[in-house]
């Protein structure tokens, strides 16, 4: 991942990135020079300098009546992130209350990419409910083994158990928190998780994606279906 992409992920606008990197690379400069070096118009340059100054990532000194701008040291980015985290921590209680109050039965959320899959699996941990799974072909351990190991540790720490129905002939790593049974089914790229009042469906294509369905009635129906299959499945 390159510098520009990381700064973009931190919420910097394209012009802020150009201005910040220009000052970082060239040192102190007047706004006009920054505008030329960054190859953006003066108005956009001034707006970016203002935004970066408010973030504490750019400062200036007055020489005569002219402002000379300079970028703060690169480690200031870490301080900026910590400040953002601190601000989020302060508003989390209120956000939790509002999220709970506004939650609608039947909520469906779509996630894309490996990061999206991780978000779904961490939601299973956060829910604090045992997980009932079918359709797994070991994709998690194959595609993101480090995260699979982390997930196993979190399950143990939170005393969470998993019951998993797998295709006959498959072998799964026993992480001491999962019980397996065999079913005579075909291989699948789709894995279904049932936990609490939620259903999470993961689709392990080249660019994986998944959905979380939060609906108590649907979760109960899926769980009844799982229990029926579990009752008639063979022990590993």
mmCIF file of the C-alpha atoms, coordinates in Angstrom:
data_MODEL
# 
_entry.id   MODEL 
# 
loop_
_atom_site.group_PDB 
_atom_site.id 
_atom_site.type_symbol 
_atom_site.label_atom_id 
_atom_site.label_alt_id 
_atom_site.label_comp_id 
_atom_site.label_asym_id 
_atom_site.label_entity_id 
_atom_site.label_seq_id 
_atom_site.pdbx_PDB_ins_code 
_atom_site.Cartn_x 
_atom_site.Cartn_y 
_atom_site.Cartn_z 
_atom_site.occupancy 
_atom_site.B_iso_or_equiv 
_atom_site.pdbx_formal_charge 
_atom_site.auth_seq_id 
_atom_site.auth_comp_id 
_atom_site.auth_asym_id 
_atom_site.auth_atom_id 
_atom_site.pdbx_PDB_model_num 
ATOM 1   C CA . UNK A 1 1   ? 0.000   0.000   0.000  1.00 0.00 ? 1   UNK A CA 1 
ATOM 2   C CA . UNK A 1 2   ? 1.504   3.362   -1.035 1.00 0.00 ? 2   UNK A CA 1 
ATOM 3   C CA . UNK A 1 3   ? 1.618   6.610   0.938  1.00 0.00 ? 3   UNK A CA 1 
ATOM 4   C CA . UNK A 1 4   ? -1.210  8.290   -0.991 1.00 0.00 ? 4   UNK A CA 1 
ATOM 5   C CA . UNK A 1 5   ? -3.543  5.332   -0.447 1.00 0.00 ? 5   UNK A CA 1 
ATOM 6   C CA . UNK A 1 6   ? -2.894  5.263   3.304  1.00 0.00 ? 6   UNK A CA 1 
ATOM 7   C CA . UNK A 1 7   ? -3.546  9.005   3.598  1.00 0.00 ? 7   UNK A CA 1 
ATOM 8   C CA . UNK A 1 8   ? -6.727  8.583   1.569  1.00 0.00 ? 8   UNK A CA 1 
ATOM 9   C CA . UNK A 1 9   ? -7.856  5.838   3.961  1.00 0.00 ? 9   UNK A CA 1 
ATOM 10  C CA . UNK A 1 10  ? -7.236  8.257   6.844  1.00 0.00 ? 10  UNK A CA 1 
ATOM 11  C CA . UNK A 1 11  ? -9.777  10.631  5.341  1.00 0.00 ? 11  UNK A CA 1 
ATOM 12  C CA . UNK A 1 12  ? -7.512  13.109  3.565  1.00 0.00 ? 12  UNK A CA 1 
ATOM 13  C CA . UNK A 1 13  ? -8.955  14.714  0.436  1.00 0.00 ? 13  UNK A CA 1 
ATOM 14  C CA . UNK A 1 14  ? -6.935  14.345  -2.805 1.00 0.00 ? 14  UNK A CA 1 
ATOM 15  C CA . UNK A 1 15  ? -5.793  17.996  -2.597 1.00 0.00 ? 15  UNK A CA 1 
ATOM 16  C CA . UNK A 1 16  ? -4.864  17.667  1.092  1.00 0.00 ? 16  UNK A CA 1 
ATOM 17  C CA . UNK A 1 17  ? -2.700  14.687  0.176  1.00 0.00 ? 17  UNK A CA 1 
ATOM 18  C CA . UNK A 1 18  ? -0.921  16.677  -2.556 1.00 0.00 ? 18  UNK A CA 1 
ATOM 19  C CA . UNK A 1 19  ? -0.341  19.673  -0.272 1.00 0.00 ? 19  UNK A CA 1 
ATOM 20  C CA . UNK A 1 20  ? 0.795   17.593  2.711  1.00 0.00 ? 20  UNK A CA 1 
ATOM 21  C CA . UNK A 1 21  ? 3.265   15.548  0.631  1.00 0.00 ? 21  UNK A CA 1 
ATOM 22  C CA . UNK A 1 22  ? 4.540   18.690  -1.110 1.00 0.00 ? 22  UNK A CA 1 
ATOM 23  C CA . UNK A 1 23  ? 5.357   20.325  2.236  1.00 0.00 ? 23  UNK A CA 1 
ATOM 24  C CA . UNK A 1 24  ? 6.752   17.061  3.572  1.00 0.00 ? 24  UNK A CA 1 
ATOM 25  C CA . UNK A 1 25  ? 9.061   16.735  0.554  1.00 0.00 ? 25  UNK A CA 1 
ATOM 26  C CA . UNK A 1 26  ? 10.085  20.382  0.049  1.00 0.00 ? 26  UNK A CA 1 
ATOM 27  C CA . UNK A 1 27  ? 10.012  21.933  3.533  1.00 0.00 ? 27  UNK A CA 1 
ATOM 28  C CA . UNK A 1 28  ? 8.738   25.446  4.312  1.00 0.00 ? 28  UNK A CA 1 
ATOM 29  C CA . UNK A 1 29  ? 7.051   27.296  1.474  1.00 0.00 ? 29  UNK A CA 1 
ATOM 30  C CA . UNK A 1 30  ? 4.607   30.101  0.741  1.00 0.00 ? 30  UNK A CA 1 
ATOM 31  C CA . UNK A 1 31  ? 1.103   29.155  -0.386 1.00 0.00 ? 31  UNK A CA 1 
ATOM 32  C CA . UNK A 1 32  ? 1.783   30.230  -3.963 1.00 0.00 ? 32  UNK A CA 1 
ATOM 33  C CA . UNK A 1 33  ? 4.791   27.941  -4.253 1.00 0.00 ? 33  UNK A CA 1 
ATOM 34  C CA . UNK A 1 34  ? 2.902   25.059  -2.623 1.00 0.00 ? 34  UNK A CA 1 
ATOM 35  C CA . UNK A 1 35  ? 0.147   25.563  -5.196 1.00 0.00 ? 35  UNK A CA 1 
ATOM 36  C CA . UNK A 1 36  ? 2.627   25.320  -8.085 1.00 0.00 ? 36  UNK A CA 1 
ATOM 37  C CA . UNK A 1 37  ? 4.526   22.331  -6.686 1.00 0.00 ? 37  UNK A CA 1 
ATOM 38  C CA . UNK A 1 38  ? 1.309   20.453  -5.855 1.00 0.00 ? 38  UNK A CA 1 
ATOM 39  C CA . UNK A 1 39  ? -0.151  21.408  -9.272 1.00 0.00 ? 39  UNK A CA 1 
ATOM 40  C CA . UNK A 1 40  ? -3.479  22.629  -7.898 1.00 0.00 ? 40  UNK A CA 1 
ATOM 41  C CA . UNK A 1 41  ? -5.146  26.064  -8.107 1.00 0.00 ? 41  UNK A CA 1 
ATOM 42  C CA . UNK A 1 42  ? -4.570  28.617  -5.340 1.00 0.00 ? 42  UNK A CA 1 
ATOM 43  C CA . UNK A 1 43  ? -8.096  28.450  -3.948 1.00 0.00 ? 43  UNK A CA 1 
ATOM 44  C CA . UNK A 1 44  ? -7.913  24.666  -3.517 1.00 0.00 ? 44  UNK A CA 1 
ATOM 45  C CA . UNK A 1 45  ? -4.424  25.010  -2.048 1.00 0.00 ? 45  UNK A CA 1 
ATOM 46  C CA . UNK A 1 46  ? -5.572  27.523  0.585  1.00 0.00 ? 46  UNK A CA 1 
ATOM 47  C CA . UNK A 1 47  ? -8.549  25.319  1.533  1.00 0.00 ? 47  UNK A CA 1 
ATOM 48  C CA . UNK A 1 48  ? -6.261  22.314  1.892  1.00 0.00 ? 48  UNK A CA 1 
ATOM 49  C CA . UNK A 1 49  ? -3.744  24.252  3.975  1.00 0.00 ? 49  UNK A CA 1 
ATOM 50  C CA . UNK A 1 50  ? -6.571  25.406  6.233  1.00 0.00 ? 50  UNK A CA 1 
ATOM 51  C CA . UNK A 1 51  ? -7.858  21.832  6.670  1.00 0.00 ? 51  UNK A CA 1 
ATOM 52  C CA . UNK A 1 52  ? -4.398  20.436  7.367  1.00 0.00 ? 52  UNK A CA 1 
ATOM 53  C CA . UNK A 1 53  ? -3.684  23.237  9.851  1.00 0.00 ? 53  UNK A CA 1 
ATOM 54  C CA . UNK A 1 54  ? -6.910  22.431  11.707 1.00 0.00 ? 54  UNK A CA 1 
ATOM 55  C CA . UNK A 1 55  ? -5.807  18.798  11.861 1.00 0.00 ? 55  UNK A CA 1 
ATOM 56  C CA . UNK A 1 56  ? -2.491  19.895  13.369 1.00 0.00 ? 56  UNK A CA 1 
ATOM 57  C CA . UNK A 1 57  ? -0.569  18.410  10.453 1.00 0.00 ? 57  UNK A CA 1 
ATOM 58  C CA . UNK A 1 58  ? 0.600   21.736  9.008  1.00 0.00 ? 58  UNK A CA 1 
ATOM 59  C CA . UNK A 1 59  ? 1.787   24.879  10.814 1.00 0.00 ? 59  UNK A CA 1 
ATOM 60  C CA . UNK A 1 60  ? 2.984   28.275  9.646  1.00 0.00 ? 60  UNK A CA 1 
ATOM 61  C CA . UNK A 1 61  ? 5.159   31.196  10.704 1.00 0.00 ? 61  UNK A CA 1 
ATOM 62  C CA . UNK A 1 62  ? 4.757   34.830  9.734  1.00 0.00 ? 62  UNK A CA 1 
ATOM 63  C CA . UNK A 1 63  ? 7.787   36.373  8.026  1.00 0.00 ? 63  UNK A CA 1 
ATOM 64  C CA . UNK A 1 64  ? 6.849   39.987  7.563  1.00 0.00 ? 64  UNK A CA 1 
ATOM 65  C CA . UNK A 1 65  ? 3.249   39.792  6.379  1.00 0.00 ? 65  UNK A CA 1 
ATOM 66  C CA . UNK A 1 66  ? 3.665   36.471  4.581  1.00 0.00 ? 66  UNK A CA 1 
ATOM 67  C CA . UNK A 1 67  ? 2.774   33.007  5.897  1.00 0.00 ? 67  UNK A CA 1 
ATOM 68  C CA . UNK A 1 68  ? 5.338   30.257  5.402  1.00 0.00 ? 68  UNK A CA 1 
ATOM 69  C CA . UNK A 1 69  ? 3.823   26.801  5.774  1.00 0.00 ? 69  UNK A CA 1 
ATOM 70  C CA . UNK A 1 70  ? 5.508   23.590  6.853  1.00 0.00 ? 70  UNK A CA 1 
ATOM 71  C CA . UNK A 1 71  ? 4.388   20.019  7.526  1.00 0.00 ? 71  UNK A CA 1 
ATOM 72  C CA . UNK A 1 72  ? 4.548   18.627  11.033 1.00 0.00 ? 72  UNK A CA 1 
ATOM 73  C CA . UNK A 1 73  ? 6.865   15.638  11.534 1.00 0.00 ? 73  UNK A CA 1 
ATOM 74  C CA . UNK A 1 74  ? 5.503   12.361  10.112 1.00 0.00 ? 74  UNK A CA 1 
ATOM 75  C CA . UNK A 1 75  ? 4.952   10.942  13.616 1.00 0.00 ? 75  UNK A CA 1 
ATOM 76  C CA . UNK A 1 76  ? 2.280   13.601  14.084 1.00 0.00 ? 76  UNK A CA 1 
ATOM 77  C CA . UNK A 1 77  ? 0.086   11.326  11.950 1.00 0.00 ? 77  UNK A CA 1 
ATOM 78  C CA . UNK A 1 78  ? 0.087   8.770   14.785 1.00 0.00 ? 78  UNK A CA 1 
ATOM 79  C CA . UNK A 1 79  ? -0.904  11.464  17.286 1.00 0.00 ? 79  UNK A CA 1 
ATOM 80  C CA . UNK A 1 80  ? -3.680  12.530  14.911 1.00 0.00 ? 80  UNK A CA 1 
ATOM 81  C CA . UNK A 1 81  ? -4.977  8.954   14.773 1.00 0.00 ? 81  UNK A CA 1 
ATOM 82  C CA . UNK A 1 82  ? -4.927  8.665   18.570 1.00 0.00 ? 82  UNK A CA 1 
ATOM 83  C CA . UNK A 1 83  ? -6.901  11.894  18.862 1.00 0.00 ? 83  UNK A CA 1 
ATOM 84  C CA . UNK A 1 84  ? -9.459  10.531  16.394 1.00 0.00 ? 84  UNK A CA 1 
ATOM 85  C CA . UNK A 1 85  ? -9.718  7.309   18.387 1.00 0.00 ? 85  UNK A CA 1 
ATOM 86  C CA . UNK A 1 86  ? -10.174 9.270   21.610 1.00 0.00 ? 86  UNK A CA 1 
ATOM 87  C CA . UNK A 1 87  ? -12.984 11.310  20.043 1.00 0.00 ? 87  UNK A CA 1 
ATOM 88  C CA . UNK A 1 88  ? -14.720 8.147   18.841 1.00 0.00 ? 88  UNK A CA 1 
ATOM 89  C CA . UNK A 1 89  ? -14.421 6.542   22.286 1.00 0.00 ? 89  UNK A CA 1 
ATOM 90  C CA . UNK A 1 90  ? -16.206 9.548   23.789 1.00 0.00 ? 90  UNK A CA 1 
ATOM 91  C CA . UNK A 1 91  ? -19.218 9.277   21.489 1.00 0.00 ? 91  UNK A CA 1 
ATOM 92  C CA . UNK A 1 92  ? -19.507 5.463   21.455 1.00 0.00 ? 92  UNK A CA 1 
ATOM 93  C CA . UNK A 1 93  ? -22.008 5.239   24.367 1.00 0.00 ? 93  UNK A CA 1 
ATOM 94  C CA . UNK A 1 94  ? -24.402 7.665   22.667 1.00 0.00 ? 94  UNK A CA 1 
ATOM 95  C CA . UNK A 1 95  ? -23.972 5.955   19.285 1.00 0.00 ? 95  UNK A CA 1 
ATOM 96  C CA . UNK A 1 96  ? -24.721 2.550   20.848 1.00 0.00 ? 96  UNK A CA 1 
ATOM 97  C CA . UNK A 1 97  ? -27.935 3.924   22.377 1.00 0.00 ? 97  UNK A CA 1 
ATOM 98  C CA . UNK A 1 98  ? -29.042 5.510   19.105 1.00 0.00 ? 98  UNK A CA 1 
ATOM 99  C CA . UNK A 1 99  ? -28.128 2.416   17.097 1.00 0.00 ? 99  UNK A CA 1 
ATOM 100 C CA . UNK A 1 100 ? -30.148 0.219   19.436 1.00 0.00 ? 100 UNK A CA 1 
ATOM 101 C CA . UNK A 1 101 ? -33.147 2.541   19.360 1.00 0.00 ? 101 UNK A CA 1 
ATOM 102 C CA . UNK A 1 102 ? -33.166 2.803   15.571 1.00 0.00 ? 102 UNK A CA 1 
ATOM 103 C CA . UNK A 1 103 ? -32.616 -0.880  14.812 1.00 0.00 ? 103 UNK A CA 1 
ATOM 104 C CA . UNK A 1 104 ? -35.228 -2.320  12.489 1.00 0.00 ? 104 UNK A CA 1 
ATOM 105 C CA . UNK A 1 105 ? -36.291 -5.964  12.520 1.00 0.00 ? 105 UNK A CA 1 
ATOM 106 C CA . UNK A 1 106 ? -35.146 -7.620  9.310  1.00 0.00 ? 106 UNK A CA 1 
ATOM 107 C CA . UNK A 1 107 ? -32.027 -5.475  8.886  1.00 0.00 ? 107 UNK A CA 1 
ATOM 108 C CA . UNK A 1 108 ? -29.691 -6.698  6.125  1.00 0.00 ? 108 UNK A CA 1 
ATOM 109 C CA . UNK A 1 109 ? -26.096 -5.515  5.729  1.00 0.00 ? 109 UNK A CA 1 
ATOM 110 C CA . UNK A 1 110 ? -23.783 -6.259  2.810  1.00 0.00 ? 110 UNK A CA 1 
ATOM 111 C CA . UNK A 1 111 ? -19.985 -6.590  3.158  1.00 0.00 ? 111 UNK A CA 1 
ATOM 112 C CA . UNK A 1 112 ? -17.347 -6.909  0.433  1.00 0.00 ? 112 UNK A CA 1 
ATOM 113 C CA . UNK A 1 113 ? -13.724 -8.065  0.314  1.00 0.00 ? 113 UNK A CA 1 
ATOM 114 C CA . UNK A 1 114 ? -11.507 -9.667  2.937  1.00 0.00 ? 114 UNK A CA 1 
ATOM 115 C CA . UNK A 1 115 ? -12.055 -6.714  5.307  1.00 0.00 ? 115 UNK A CA 1 
ATOM 116 C CA . UNK A 1 116 ? -15.800 -7.241  5.012  1.00 0.00 ? 116 UNK A CA 1 
ATOM 117 C CA . UNK A 1 117 ? -15.457 -10.945 5.825  1.00 0.00 ? 117 UNK A CA 1 
ATOM 118 C CA . UNK A 1 118 ? -13.373 -10.066 8.884  1.00 0.00 ? 118 UNK A CA 1 
ATOM 119 C CA . UNK A 1 119 ? -16.059 -7.613  10.023 1.00 0.00 ? 119 UNK A CA 1 
ATOM 120 C CA . UNK A 1 120 ? -18.712 -10.331 9.817  1.00 0.00 ? 120 UNK A CA 1 
ATOM 121 C CA . UNK A 1 121 ? -16.627 -12.868 11.749 1.00 0.00 ? 121 UNK A CA 1 
ATOM 122 C CA . UNK A 1 122 ? -15.797 -10.326 14.456 1.00 0.00 ? 122 UNK A CA 1 
ATOM 123 C CA . UNK A 1 123 ? -19.515 -9.573  14.728 1.00 0.00 ? 123 UNK A CA 1 
ATOM 124 C CA . UNK A 1 124 ? -20.035 -13.254 15.597 1.00 0.00 ? 124 UNK A CA 1 
ATOM 125 C CA . UNK A 1 125 ? -17.530 -12.869 18.446 1.00 0.00 ? 125 UNK A CA 1 
ATOM 126 C CA . UNK A 1 126 ? -19.074 -9.598  19.652 1.00 0.00 ? 126 UNK A CA 1 
ATOM 127 C CA . UNK A 1 127 ? -22.562 -11.107 19.724 1.00 0.00 ? 127 UNK A CA 1 
ATOM 128 C CA . UNK A 1 128 ? -21.342 -13.593 22.318 1.00 0.00 ? 128 UNK A CA 1 
ATOM 129 C CA . UNK A 1 129 ? -23.541 -16.452 21.055 1.00 0.00 ? 129 UNK A CA 1 
ATOM 130 C CA . UNK A 1 130 ? -22.530 -19.961 19.962 1.00 0.00 ? 130 UNK A CA 1 
ATOM 131 C CA . UNK A 1 131 ? -22.250 -20.349 16.184 1.00 0.00 ? 131 UNK A CA 1 
ATOM 132 C CA . UNK A 1 132 ? -23.893 -23.008 13.990 1.00 0.00 ? 132 UNK A CA 1 
ATOM 133 C CA . UNK A 1 133 ? -22.233 -23.445 10.604 1.00 0.00 ? 133 UNK A CA 1 
ATOM 134 C CA . UNK A 1 134 ? -22.748 -25.384 7.393  1.00 0.00 ? 134 UNK A CA 1 
ATOM 135 C CA . UNK A 1 135 ? -21.119 -25.198 3.966  1.00 0.00 ? 135 UNK A CA 1 
ATOM 136 C CA . UNK A 1 136 ? -17.543 -24.598 5.137  1.00 0.00 ? 136 UNK A CA 1 
ATOM 137 C CA . UNK A 1 137 ? -14.725 -25.855 2.935  1.00 0.00 ? 137 UNK A CA 1 
ATOM 138 C CA . UNK A 1 138 ? -11.968 -24.451 5.149  1.00 0.00 ? 138 UNK A CA 1 
ATOM 139 C CA . UNK A 1 139 ? -11.800 -21.209 3.145  1.00 0.00 ? 139 UNK A CA 1 
ATOM 140 C CA . UNK A 1 140 ? -11.057 -19.054 6.189  1.00 0.00 ? 140 UNK A CA 1 
ATOM 141 C CA . UNK A 1 141 ? -7.937  -21.010 7.176  1.00 0.00 ? 141 UNK A CA 1 
ATOM 142 C CA . UNK A 1 142 ? -6.742  -21.123 3.562  1.00 0.00 ? 142 UNK A CA 1 
ATOM 143 C CA . UNK A 1 143 ? -7.342  -17.483 2.616  1.00 0.00 ? 143 UNK A CA 1 
ATOM 144 C CA . UNK A 1 144 ? -6.528  -15.628 5.864  1.00 0.00 ? 144 UNK A CA 1 
ATOM 145 C CA . UNK A 1 145 ? -4.764  -18.102 8.209  1.00 0.00 ? 145 UNK A CA 1 
ATOM 146 C CA . UNK A 1 146 ? -3.438  -15.439 10.617 1.00 0.00 ? 146 UNK A CA 1 
ATOM 147 C CA . UNK A 1 147 ? -6.936  -14.056 11.151 1.00 0.00 ? 147 UNK A CA 1 
ATOM 148 C CA . UNK A 1 148 ? -8.323  -17.598 11.542 1.00 0.00 ? 148 UNK A CA 1 
ATOM 149 C CA . UNK A 1 149 ? -5.844  -18.174 14.380 1.00 0.00 ? 149 UNK A CA 1 
ATOM 150 C CA . UNK A 1 150 ? -6.823  -14.847 15.985 1.00 0.00 ? 150 UNK A CA 1 
ATOM 151 C CA . UNK A 1 151 ? -10.490 -15.807 15.729 1.00 0.00 ? 151 UNK A CA 1 
ATOM 152 C CA . UNK A 1 152 ? -9.771  -19.121 17.438 1.00 0.00 ? 152 UNK A CA 1 
ATOM 153 C CA . UNK A 1 153 ? -8.127  -17.303 20.355 1.00 0.00 ? 153 UNK A CA 1 
ATOM 154 C CA . UNK A 1 154 ? -11.060 -14.915 20.667 1.00 0.00 ? 154 UNK A CA 1 
ATOM 155 C CA . UNK A 1 155 ? -13.487 -17.836 20.741 1.00 0.00 ? 155 UNK A CA 1 
ATOM 156 C CA . UNK A 1 156 ? -11.572 -19.429 23.604 1.00 0.00 ? 156 UNK A CA 1 
ATOM 157 C CA . UNK A 1 157 ? -11.321 -16.166 25.517 1.00 0.00 ? 157 UNK A CA 1 
ATOM 158 C CA . UNK A 1 158 ? -15.077 -15.614 25.208 1.00 0.00 ? 158 UNK A CA 1 
ATOM 159 C CA . UNK A 1 159 ? -15.952 -19.292 25.812 1.00 0.00 ? 159 UNK A CA 1 
ATOM 160 C CA . UNK A 1 160 ? -17.790 -19.561 22.486 1.00 0.00 ? 160 UNK A CA 1 
ATOM 161 C CA . UNK A 1 161 ? -18.546 -22.907 20.855 1.00 0.00 ? 161 UNK A CA 1 
ATOM 162 C CA . UNK A 1 162 ? -19.201 -23.851 17.243 1.00 0.00 ? 162 UNK A CA 1 
ATOM 163 C CA . UNK A 1 163 ? -21.133 -26.740 15.747 1.00 0.00 ? 163 UNK A CA 1 
ATOM 164 C CA . UNK A 1 164 ? -20.138 -27.312 12.124 1.00 0.00 ? 164 UNK A CA 1 
ATOM 165 C CA . UNK A 1 165 ? -21.634 -29.554 9.466  1.00 0.00 ? 165 UNK A CA 1 
ATOM 166 C CA . UNK A 1 166 ? -19.032 -30.448 6.846  1.00 0.00 ? 166 UNK A CA 1 
ATOM 167 C CA . UNK A 1 167 ? -18.926 -32.446 3.625  1.00 0.00 ? 167 UNK A CA 1 
ATOM 168 C CA . UNK A 1 168 ? -18.004 -36.095 4.032  1.00 0.00 ? 168 UNK A CA 1 
ATOM 169 C CA . UNK A 1 169 ? -14.333 -36.544 3.192  1.00 0.00 ? 169 UNK A CA 1 
ATOM 170 C CA . UNK A 1 170 ? -13.291 -33.122 4.406  1.00 0.00 ? 170 UNK A CA 1 
ATOM 171 C CA . UNK A 1 171 ? -10.948 -32.707 7.336  1.00 0.00 ? 171 UNK A CA 1 
ATOM 172 C CA . UNK A 1 172 ? -11.033 -29.638 9.572  1.00 0.00 ? 172 UNK A CA 1 
ATOM 173 C CA . UNK A 1 173 ? -8.476  -28.393 12.069 1.00 0.00 ? 173 UNK A CA 1 
ATOM 174 C CA . UNK A 1 174 ? -9.762  -29.112 15.556 1.00 0.00 ? 174 UNK A CA 1 
ATOM 175 C CA . UNK A 1 175 ? -9.459  -25.890 17.545 1.00 0.00 ? 175 UNK A CA 1 
ATOM 176 C CA . UNK A 1 176 ? -11.007 -27.446 20.688 1.00 0.00 ? 176 UNK A CA 1 
ATOM 177 C CA . UNK A 1 177 ? -13.985 -25.104 20.432 1.00 0.00 ? 177 UNK A CA 1 
ATOM 178 C CA . UNK A 1 178 ? -15.658 -26.741 17.419 1.00 0.00 ? 178 UNK A CA 1 
ATOM 179 C CA . UNK A 1 179 ? -17.698 -29.939 17.148 1.00 0.00 ? 179 UNK A CA 1 
ATOM 180 C CA . UNK A 1 180 ? -18.026 -31.490 13.681 1.00 0.00 ? 180 UNK A CA 1 
ATOM 181 C CA . UNK A 1 181 ? -20.473 -33.808 11.926 1.00 0.00 ? 181 UNK A CA 1 
ATOM 182 C CA . UNK A 1 182 ? -20.526 -35.122 8.350  1.00 0.00 ? 182 UNK A CA 1 
ATOM 183 C CA . UNK A 1 183 ? -23.249 -34.654 5.732  1.00 0.00 ? 183 UNK A CA 1 
ATOM 184 C CA . UNK A 1 184 ? -23.360 -36.173 2.223  1.00 0.00 ? 184 UNK A CA 1 
ATOM 185 C CA . UNK A 1 185 ? -23.404 -32.855 0.348  1.00 0.00 ? 185 UNK A CA 1 
ATOM 186 C CA . UNK A 1 186 ? -21.546 -31.259 -2.564 1.00 0.00 ? 186 UNK A CA 1 
ATOM 187 C CA . UNK A 1 187 ? -18.677 -28.783 -2.190 1.00 0.00 ? 187 UNK A CA 1 
ATOM 188 C CA . UNK A 1 188 ? -19.793 -25.173 -1.814 1.00 0.00 ? 188 UNK A CA 1 
ATOM 189 C CA . UNK A 1 189 ? -18.380 -21.663 -1.936 1.00 0.00 ? 189 UNK A CA 1 
ATOM 190 C CA . UNK A 1 190 ? -21.087 -20.437 0.436  1.00 0.00 ? 190 UNK A CA 1 
ATOM 191 C CA . UNK A 1 191 ? -20.858 -20.729 4.226  1.00 0.00 ? 191 UNK A CA 1 
ATOM 192 C CA . UNK A 1 192 ? -23.845 -20.086 6.473  1.00 0.00 ? 192 UNK A CA 1 
ATOM 193 C CA . UNK A 1 193 ? -23.446 -19.020 10.121 1.00 0.00 ? 193 UNK A CA 1 
ATOM 194 C CA . UNK A 1 194 ? -26.343 -18.838 12.593 1.00 0.00 ? 194 UNK A CA 1 
ATOM 195 C CA . UNK A 1 195 ? -25.697 -17.005 15.847 1.00 0.00 ? 195 UNK A CA 1 
ATOM 196 C CA . UNK A 1 196 ? -28.181 -15.429 18.218 1.00 0.00 ? 196 UNK A CA 1 
ATOM 197 C CA . UNK A 1 197 ? -30.768 -13.508 16.202 1.00 0.00 ? 197 UNK A CA 1 
ATOM 198 C CA . UNK A 1 198 ? -28.507 -13.251 13.158 1.00 0.00 ? 198 UNK A CA 1 
ATOM 199 C CA . UNK A 1 199 ? -27.591 -15.206 10.030 1.00 0.00 ? 199 UNK A CA 1 
ATOM 200 C CA . UNK A 1 200 ? -24.292 -14.494 8.248  1.00 0.00 ? 200 UNK A CA 1 
ATOM 201 C CA . UNK A 1 201 ? -23.761 -15.859 4.743  1.00 0.00 ? 201 UNK A CA 1 
ATOM 202 C CA . UNK A 1 202 ? -20.208 -15.755 3.367  1.00 0.00 ? 202 UNK A CA 1 
ATOM 203 C CA . UNK A 1 203 ? -19.535 -16.246 -0.337 1.00 0.00 ? 203 UNK A CA 1 
ATOM 204 C CA . UNK A 1 204 ? -15.894 -17.224 -0.917 1.00 0.00 ? 204 UNK A CA 1 
ATOM 205 C CA . UNK A 1 205 ? -15.359 -16.169 -4.534 1.00 0.00 ? 205 UNK A CA 1 
ATOM 206 C CA . UNK A 1 206 ? -12.159 -14.452 -5.769 1.00 0.00 ? 206 UNK A CA 1 
ATOM 207 C CA . UNK A 1 207 ? -13.450 -11.214 -4.237 1.00 0.00 ? 207 UNK A CA 1 
ATOM 208 C CA . UNK A 1 208 ? -15.373 -12.578 -1.242 1.00 0.00 ? 208 UNK A CA 1 
ATOM 209 C CA . UNK A 1 209 ? -18.524 -10.967 0.063  1.00 0.00 ? 209 UNK A CA 1 
ATOM 210 C CA . UNK A 1 210 ? -21.134 -11.636 2.675  1.00 0.00 ? 210 UNK A CA 1 
ATOM 211 C CA . UNK A 1 211 ? -24.355 -10.486 4.278  1.00 0.00 ? 211 UNK A CA 1 
ATOM 212 C CA . UNK A 1 212 ? -25.668 -10.325 7.823  1.00 0.00 ? 212 UNK A CA 1 
ATOM 213 C CA . UNK A 1 213 ? -29.425 -10.792 8.219  1.00 0.00 ? 213 UNK A CA 1 
ATOM 214 C CA . UNK A 1 214 ? -30.635 -9.636  11.604 1.00 0.00 ? 214 UNK A CA 1 
ATOM 215 C CA . UNK A 1 215 ? -34.085 -11.136 12.033 1.00 0.00 ? 215 UNK A CA 1 
ATOM 216 C CA . UNK A 1 216 ? -35.055 -13.285 14.995 1.00 0.00 ? 216 UNK A CA 1 
ATOM 217 C CA . UNK A 1 217 ? -37.735 -15.249 13.125 1.00 0.00 ? 217 UNK A CA 1 
ATOM 218 C CA . UNK A 1 218 ? -35.415 -16.036 10.223 1.00 0.00 ? 218 UNK A CA 1 
ATOM 219 C CA . UNK A 1 219 ? -32.596 -17.028 12.605 1.00 0.00 ? 219 UNK A CA 1 
ATOM 220 C CA . UNK A 1 220 ? -34.944 -19.412 14.464 1.00 0.00 ? 220 UNK A CA 1 
ATOM 221 C CA . UNK A 1 221 ? -36.034 -20.989 11.162 1.00 0.00 ? 221 UNK A CA 1 
ATOM 222 C CA . UNK A 1 222 ? -32.418 -21.481 10.036 1.00 0.00 ? 222 UNK A CA 1 
ATOM 223 C CA . UNK A 1 223 ? -31.510 -22.897 13.460 1.00 0.00 ? 223 UNK A CA 1 
ATOM 224 C CA . UNK A 1 224 ? -34.384 -25.428 13.260 1.00 0.00 ? 224 UNK A CA 1 
ATOM 225 C CA . UNK A 1 225 ? -33.125 -26.463 9.818  1.00 0.00 ? 225 UNK A CA 1 
ATOM 226 C CA . UNK A 1 226 ? -29.587 -26.800 11.216 1.00 0.00 ? 226 UNK A CA 1 
ATOM 227 C CA . UNK A 1 227 ? -30.798 -28.863 14.207 1.00 0.00 ? 227 UNK A CA 1 
ATOM 228 C CA . UNK A 1 228 ? -32.612 -31.256 11.856 1.00 0.00 ? 228 UNK A CA 1 
ATOM 229 C CA . UNK A 1 229 ? -29.480 -31.730 9.740  1.00 0.00 ? 229 UNK A CA 1 
ATOM 230 C CA . UNK A 1 230 ? -27.304 -32.107 12.861 1.00 0.00 ? 230 UNK A CA 1 
ATOM 231 C CA . UNK A 1 231 ? -29.602 -34.811 14.242 1.00 0.00 ? 231 UNK A CA 1 
ATOM 232 C CA . UNK A 1 232 ? -29.283 -36.866 11.051 1.00 0.00 ? 232 UNK A CA 1 
ATOM 233 C CA . UNK A 1 233 ? -25.571 -36.190 10.369 1.00 0.00 ? 233 UNK A CA 1 
ATOM 234 C CA . UNK A 1 234 ? -22.768 -38.650 11.170 1.00 0.00 ? 234 UNK A CA 1 
ATOM 235 C CA . UNK A 1 235 ? -20.235 -37.975 13.882 1.00 0.00 ? 235 UNK A CA 1 
ATOM 236 C CA . UNK A 1 236 ? -16.660 -37.290 12.798 1.00 0.00 ? 236 UNK A CA 1 
# 
